[in-house]
Amino acid sequence: MKVMRTTLLILGLLLTLLGLGGCYRPLFTEDLPRHQYLEYDQARNGMQPTEDPDVFGNPQPALRRRLDPQ
């Protein structure tokens, strides 16, 4: 019984260390584009707005401005 508890404790500790080792650094840097069309949007029309304030100042999706033909 004591051997099994010690084995489980060591196994849990190893799994915890492996999990912490996986969080060493972020996979992507902040200056990379967020999606594949970002450079195309910037070259074509500049950045498209994602939110517009409504009458009360609350942010709403900017669907009309983004989907309006230009």
FIKOLZA-1660 file (N, C-alpha, C; in steps of 0.1 Angstrom, whole numbers, plus 5000, padded with zeros to 4 digits):
% residues 70
   i   px   py   pz ch aa at
   1 5008 4988 5000  A  M  N
   1 5000 5000 5000  A  M CA
   1 5009 5013 5000  A  M  C
   2 5019 5012 5008  A  K  N
   2 5028 5024 5009  A  K CA
   2 5036 5026 4996  A  K  C
   3 5039 5015 4989  A  V  N
   3 5047 5015 4977  A  V CA
   3 5038 5021 4966  A  V  C
   4 5025 5018 4966  A  M  N
   4 5016 5023 4956  A  M CA
   4 5014 5038 4958  A  M  C
   5 5012 5042 4970  A  R  N
   5 5011 5056 4973  A  R CA
   5 5023 5064 4969  A  R  C
   6 5035 5059 4971  A  T  N
   6 5047 5066 4967  A  T CA
   6 5048 5066 4952  A  T  C
   7 5045 5056 4945  A  T  N
   7 5045 5055 4931  A  T CA
   7 5036 5066 4925  A  T  C
   8 5023 5066 4930  A  L  N
   8 5014 5076 4925  A  L CA
   8 5018 5090 4928  A  L  C
   9 5024 5093 4939  A  L  N
   9 5030 5106 4943  A  L CA
   9 5041 5110 4933  A  L  C
  10 5050 5101 4930  A  I  N
  10 5061 5104 4921  A  I CA
  10 5055 5106 4907  A  I  C
  11 5045 5098 4903  A  L  N
  11 5039 5099 4889  A  L CA
  11 5032 5113 4888  A  L  C
  12 5025 5116 4899  A  G  N
  12 5018 5129 4899  A  G CA
  12 5028 5141 4898  A  G  C
  13 5039 5140 4905  A  L  N
  13 5049 5150 4905  A  L CA
  13 5055 5151 4891  A  L  C
  14 5058 5140 4885  A  L  N
  14 5064 5140 4871  A  L CA
  14 5054 5146 4861  A  L  C
  15 5041 5143 4862  A  L  N
  15 5031 5149 4853  A  L CA
  15 5030 5164 4855  A  L  C
  16 5031 5168 4867  A  T  N
  16 5030 5183 4870  A  T CA
  16 5042 5190 4864  A  T  C
  17 5054 5184 4866  A  L  N
  17 5066 5190 4860  A  L CA
  17 5066 5190 4845  A  L  C
  18 5060 5180 4839  A  L  N
  18 5059 5180 4824  A  L CA
  18 5049 5191 4820  A  L  C
  19 5038 5192 4827  A  G  N
  19 5028 5203 4824  A  G CA
  19 5034 5217 4825  A  G  C
  20 5042 5219 4835  A  L  N
  20 5048 5232 4837  A  L CA
  20 5059 5235 4826  A  L  C
  21 5066 5224 4822  A  G  N
  21 5076 5226 4812  A  G CA
  21 5070 5229 4798  A  G  C
  22 5058 5225 4796  A  G  N
  22 5051 5229 4783  A  G CA
  22 5047 5243 4783  A  G  C
  23 5046 5250 4794  A  C  N
  23 5042 5264 4794  A  C CA
  23 5054 5273 4794  A  C  C
  24 5065 5270 4788  A  Y  N
  24 5077 5277 4789  A  Y CA
  24 5076 5291 4782  A  Y  C
  25 5072 5291 4770  A  R  N
  25 5071 5303 4762  A  R CA
  25 5058 5302 4753  A  R  C
  26 5053 5313 4748  A  P  N
  26 5042 5313 4739  A  P CA
  26 5046 5307 4725  A  P  C
  27 5036 5301 4719  A  L  N
  27 5039 5295 4706  A  L CA
  27 5041 5305 4695  A  L  C
  28 5033 5315 4695  A  F  N
  28 5034 5326 4685  A  F CA
  28 5037 5339 4691  A  F  C
  29 5044 5348 4684  A  T  N
  29 5048 5361 4690  A  T CA
  29 5036 5370 4687  A  T  C
  30 5036 5382 4694  A  E  N
  30 5025 5391 4693  A  E CA
  30 5025 5399 4680  A  E  C
  31 5036 5400 4673  A  D  N
  31 5037 5408 4661  A  D CA
  31 5033 5400 4648  A  D  C
  32 5030 5387 4649  A  L  N
  32 5025 5379 4638  A  L CA
  32 5010 5383 4635  A  L  C
  33 5006 5382 4622  A  P  N
  33 4992 5384 4619  A  P CA
  33 4983 5374 4626  A  P  C
  34 4971 5379 4629  A  R  N
  34 4962 5370 4636  A  R CA
  34 4955 5360 4627  A  R  C
  35 4953 5364 4615  A  H  N
  35 4947 5355 4605  A  H CA
  35 4953 5357 4591  A  H  C
  36 4950 5349 4582  A  Q  N
  36 4956 5349 4569  A  Q CA
  36 4953 5361 4560  A  Q  C
  37 4942 5368 4563  A  Y  N
  37 4937 5379 4555  A  Y CA
  37 4942 5392 4560  A  Y  C
  38 4949 5393 4571  A  L  N
  38 4952 5405 4577  A  L CA
  38 4961 5414 4568  A  L  C
  39 4971 5409 4562  A  E  N
  39 4979 5417 4553  A  E CA
  39 4972 5421 4541  A  E  C
  40 4962 5413 4535  A  Y  N
  40 4954 5417 4524  A  Y CA
  40 4945 5428 4528  A  Y  C
  41 4939 5428 4539  A  D  N
  41 4930 5439 4544  A  D CA
  41 4938 5452 4546  A  D  C
  42 4950 5451 4551  A  Q  N
  42 4957 5463 4553  A  Q CA
  42 4961 5469 4540  A  Q  C
  43 4965 5461 4530  A  A  N
  43 4969 5466 4517  A  A CA
  43 4957 5472 4509  A  A  C
  44 4946 5466 4511  A  R  N
  44 4934 5469 4503  A  R CA
  44 4927 5482 4508  A  R  C
  45 4922 5481 4520  A  N  N
  45 4914 5492 4526  A  N CA
  45 4919 5497 4539  A  N  C
  46 4929 5492 4544  A  G  N
  46 4933 5495 4558  A  G CA
  46 4926 5485 4567  A  G  C
  47 4928 5487 4580  A  M  N
  47 4921 5478 4589  A  M CA
  47 4906 5481 4590  A  M  C
  48 4899 5470 4589  A  Q  N
  48 4884 5471 4590  A  Q CA
  48 4880 5472 4605  A  Q  C
  49 4870 5480 4608  A  P  N
  49 4866 5481 4622  A  P CA
  49 4859 5468 4626  A  P  C
  50 4861 5465 4639  A  T  N
  50 4854 5453 4644  A  T CA
  50 4842 5456 4652  A  T  C
  51 4842 5469 4658  A  E  N
  51 4831 5473 4667  A  E CA
  51 4828 5487 4664  A  E  C
  52 4815 5490 4666  A  D  N
  52 4809 5504 4665  A  D CA
  52 4802 5506 4678  A  D  C
  53 4802 5518 4683  A  P  N
  53 4794 5521 4695  A  P CA
  53 4779 5523 4691  A  P  C
  54 4770 5518 4699  A  D  N
  54 4756 5520 4696  A  D CA
  54 4752 5533 4702  A  D  C
  55 4739 5536 4703  A  V  N
  55 4734 5549 4707  A  V CA
  55 4738 5551 4722  A  V  C
  56 4740 5541 4730  A  F  N
  56 4743 5543 4744  A  F CA
  56 4758 5542 4746  A  F  C
  57 4766 5540 4736  A  G  N
  57 4781 5539 4737  A  G CA
  57 4786 5525 4740  A  G  C
  58 4777 5515 4739  A  N  N
  58 4781 5501 4741  A  N CA
  58 4787 5495 4728  A  N  C
  59 4798 5488 4728  A  P  N
  59 4803 5483 4716  A  P CA
  59 4794 5472 4710  A  P  C
  60 4792 5473 4697  A  Q  N
  60 4784 5463 4689  A  Q CA
  60 4793 5459 4677  A  Q  C
  61 4791 5447 4671  A  P  N
  61 4798 5443 4659  A  P CA
  61 4795 5453 4648  A  P  C
  62 4806 5457 4641  A  A  N
  62 4805 5466 4630  A  A CA
  62 4801 5459 4617  A  A  C
  63 4790 5453 4616  A  L  N
  63 4786 5445 4605  A  L CA
  63 4783 5453 4593  A  L  C
  64 4776 5464 4594  A  R  N
  64 4773 5473 4583  A  R CA
  64 4785 5479 4576  A  R  C
  65 4795 5483 4584  A  R  N
  65 4807 5489 4578  A  R CA
  65 4816 5479 4572  A  R  C
  66 4816 5467 4578  A  R  N
  66 4825 5456 4573  A  R CA
  66 4819 5449 4561  A  R  C
  67 4806 5448 4560  A  L  N
  67 4800 5441 4549  A  L CA
  67 4795 5450 4538  A  L  C
  68 4796 5463 4540  A  D  N
  68 4791 5472 4529  A  D CA
  68 4800 5472 4517  A  D  C
  69 4795 5471 4505  A  P  N
  69 4804 5471 4494  A  P CA
  69 4811 5485 4492  A  P  C
  70 4823 5485 4489  A  Q  N
  70 4830 5498 4488  A  Q CA
  70 4834 5501 4474  A  Q  C
% end
